[in-house]
Amino acid sequence: MTQLVRAVVSIVRGVPPLTQLFVFYYGLPKVLEVFGININDWSPVFFVVAAYSLGQSATVMENLRSAFSSVGLGQREAAYSIGMTTSMAFIRIIIPQALTVALPNFSNLCVATLKNTSIAFSVGVIELVARANQLSGAMQHKLESYVSLAIIYYILYLAITTGFKYLEKKISFVKY
């Protein structure tokens, strides 16, 4: 089972988000049609969320795997030597140290996810880029629309990175 999970994670991480989105949007209805399930009238938002969830969950899984493996075996053995159970050692010793390692990667993942949402317009979802396209076409002010869009994305980026920096400072008490 572990090998199967590793293979799926490798495939999902190796396929670009736009390709994953197209596979879900165009391929999933065809596959389910074979089983008599018709999802052709479902909202494109469902397919966007499903594709992004699969792609991001594979990345989160790898992030957590590497963070937990960064905690040395000696930390666990030290916890056991003072009488902690496996669950106590995991909660009190391993998670805080792994979270310290994983949090910067989660910040990068959130920023990448924010930027990847711009490809959702390719399957008809009206998001920021699609709205900017609509406004620029209606008002004939393309430059202003896209500069405004860039400012919005940058503000969202600053909010995400500031929030994660705050969290990193809050949990930086863990020294090992």
Buried (B, 14 or more C-beta within 10 A) or exposed (E): EEEEEEEEBEEBEEBEBBEBBBBBBEEBBEEEEEEEEEEEEEEBBBBBBBBBEBBBEBBBBBBBBEBBEEBEEEBBEEBBEEEBEEEEBBEEBBBBBBBBBBBEBBBBBBBBBBEBBBBBBBBEBEBBBBBBBEBBEEEEEEEEBBEBBEEEBEEBBEEBBEEBEEBBEEEEEEEE
